[in-house]
Amino acid sequence: MAIIKKEALFLVEKVVTNLEELKLSGKEITMIFQGQFPDHLFRNLKMLEIMNDRSENFPLGILETFRCLEKLEVRSSSYRGIFPNGDAVRHTPMLECIKSLKLWILPDLKYIWEQESETDSILQNLEILEVWWCDDLINLVPSSVSFQNLTILELWCCRRLKSLLAPSTAKSLVRLEKISIEGCEMMTEIIASEVDVGEREIIFRKLKFLSLENLECLESFCSGNSTFTFPSLEDLFVIECPKMKIFSTGVLETPMLNKVRQNQEVDEGFWQGDLNATIKWLSKEKNVQNFEEGCDHPFIYHVE
């Protein structure tokens, strides 16, 4: 990675022209906006990391400088939003090039996309979305957003999220291969149930790996009446989800799945004929285990 330093400006053009990866802080972003570097300097840049910016708004206009950008990482900054409606629409051509978006340690982040967004299709080529330690995030994306090319979705320690995706967004995930969710302590379901919506079918055609870990309020994958089909699911981890007693209340098909694992180490897993029966059985076994552990040191009464 490279960090532009003011005292070395005379070397920038020589070094930067062929760069494919770049790291910027708030100070360097200001220098670029002030026109201190010619536009052609970053023409080959593929990966941009922005960090330690104390601004309230993400500097979306900076993407005009990086027209071939494929990977964007934003971390340790004070942004409240990433893609506001008007700005995102103006920068759609640059956003359509992005294949990987990683948002890490953004404690003030309220939204990635605004609700009622006009930018629902701006990241149609996105393949990887990682959101880690964004404590104030309440909604990952509006229900109108679709991710037809997304293959990896990871979410860690987003403490205020109560669900991951709306059913309409979930239906668009036709290429998704991996979901990993950990440490989202208020999440009650993965796919949000919708009021006054009839039964719908959601097929995760390519999903092979699903991990649900340390989700203390999770009750189910979905509490609605949707039919879920996982034709490729082989690895399912359900770890420290104490309130989960059923996977889904609707019709459920997992033809390739034959075990549910409770740790990330190699183990044989558990299976009771189908996924819902297995989750119910694991929940009962956990309750029995907790009861037995509570009885390890029973009261002893001494009678004289």
Buried (B, 14 or more C-beta within 10 A) or exposed (E): EEEBEEEEEEEBEEEBBEBEEBBBBBEBBBBBEEEEBEEEBBBEBBBBBBBEBEBEEBBBBBBEBBEEBBBBBBBBBBBBBBBBBEBBBEBBEBBEBBBBBBBBBBEBBBBBBBEEBBBBBBBBBBBBBBBBBBBBBBBBBBBBBBBEBBBBBBBBBBBBBEBBBBBBBBBBBBBBBBBBBBBBBBBBBBBBBBEEEEEBEBBBEBBBBBBBBBBBBBBBBBBBBBBBBBEBBBBBBBBBBBEBBBBBBBEBBBEEBEEBBBEEEEEEBBBEEBBBEBBBBBBEEBEEEEEEEEEEEEEEEEEE
